């Protein structure tokens, strides 16, 4: 085991990483083509299901049938009948649905179903600016931490043969990158919710 560890050098690690990268690119290309074909068939099925639903008349449908129909066609089971009717009245219904679902923690439907309202989290401009600044700050902290660990610290540890420390560094870099993505995602959700409230048409 000791001899095996001694035989591992930075050059051999880089060579294996290149081979692994080539394998990942090949597999990714195959999966992409496969998923594109599946997506095309899924979009066709959704179109037919939506067409049948709209041909029946959204206003005439019972709320249970409307919710079930949208869930079957688009896979969005979290939409109420009132929200669906309001979303379908928008200039771009699919974009409005996407914004509503993404920003579900920051936007709510009015009790009478006539319009969307911001939650307390993004109701005022000062709160939105404060949250946006916080999102940007934490994103930069986690993203820069991940880059520093991968681009600066890890090469030094590999060159000195500290494999255990290298693995820990890689793990911490991965966690930092994950937190950066989660923070950025939360910022996008807030932006989507605000855009829906700002641009939507009321009934």
NORBELWO-V511181 format. One record per run of one state. SS is the DSSP state (helix for helix, strand for strand, loop for the rest). FROM is the first residue (numbers start at 1). TO is the last residue. If there is no record, write none. Layout:
SS/FROM/TO
SS/FROM/TO
This chain:
loop/1/1
helix/2/7
loop/8/9
helix/10/56
loop/57/62
helix/63/74
loop/75/80
helix/81/88
loop/89/92
helix/93/102
loop/103/106
strand/107/109
loop/110/115
strand/116/118
loop/119/119
helix/120/122
loop/123/124
helix/125/159
loop/160/162
helix/163/199
loop/200/203
